[in-house]
C-alpha cells in the first residue's frame, strides 16, 4: 500500500428499470454519495453526514467499510477515518446500496494502486454486480447517463451507454417511507406469460429507439411495463393512480424508480423559475390522497458516473 493523504470517491444515485427494462436499464442522477478516506493514528473512525445520513452506521458494520475492508484485506488494518457525505435517500429505489458498494470497492481498488480508468470501471461494475445480483444500478452509477447492461452466462457484464436527447428532465417524487429491495422482489411472480414478456420486449425496444431518435412523445407508451410494476404497486400506495395520470401539462412518462417507492417521471422543462411544476403536483397529490407525504425534485442526469481521486 503506497502512502496517501486521502482518497475521494463520488458516486451518483441511479434509477433502474425505467419501466420495462427490468434489471437491464439504468439512469444516473445528479444526487450523490461522497466518501473521503484518510489514514488515522486513532483506529477506525466513521463520520456520516449529509442530507440522507440518518441510519448510516458509524461503526464497522457500515456497508461501505465492510466492502472496502473485505477487498483491501486484513493487512491494511483499521487505522482510517472514513467521512461519508450522503445525499441519496436510503431505501427509496435510488440505488443507495449500489452507490455504497461501489464507493467501498473504488476506495479499495485505488488503495491498491488502481488499474487504469477503463479497467477499473469494468472491474467495479462486475464486482458490484456479484454483490448486488444485477448490473443495472451499478452500471449506470459507474458509467453515467442512460446505460443498458446484461450479465452473460459466464458472469461477465456487458454495459453500453444509450444515446438520449437532452430535451426533457428527470423528476423524482420521493415518498416518506422506505421499501426494501427484498420485499419488492418477493412480490414478483415466479413465471410470466408469453404475452407479458413480448409486451415488455417491444417496449424496451421502443424506449431505446425513442431515446436514440429524440421522440420524447413516445416515452409514455415506451415506459409501460408488465413485469414488475403491477406486482409492486400494492406496496406503494398511490402508485396505481400515478400510472394512470394523463394530460398533465409537461408530463411525458412515469415509472417506479428501481424497486420503489420513489417515482421517476420524465417531463418537459419548466417554462421558468416561477412556473408551477404540474407533474410534481399531480404525482404528489396521488400520494397525498393515500395518506403518504412526499418530496419532489427535478434532477439533472449525471453524465460523469463515478469519480475517483487520490491525493498523495
Secondary structure, 3 states (H helix, E strand, C coil): CCCCCEEEEEEEEEEECCCCCCCCEEEEEEEEEEEEEEECCCCCEEEEECCCCCCCCCCCCCHHHHHHHHHHCHHHCCCEEEEEEECCCCCCCCCHHHHHHHHHHHHHHHHCCCCCHHHHHHHHHHHHHHHHCCCHHHHHHHHCCEEEEEECCCCCEEEEEECCCCCEEEEEEEECCCCCHHHHHHCCCCCCCHHHHHHHHHHHHHHHHHHHHCCHHHHHHHCCCCCCHHHHHHHCCCHHHHHCCCCCCCEEEEEECCCCCCEEEEEECCCCCCCCCHHHHHHHHHHHHCCCCEEEEEECECCCCCEEEEEC
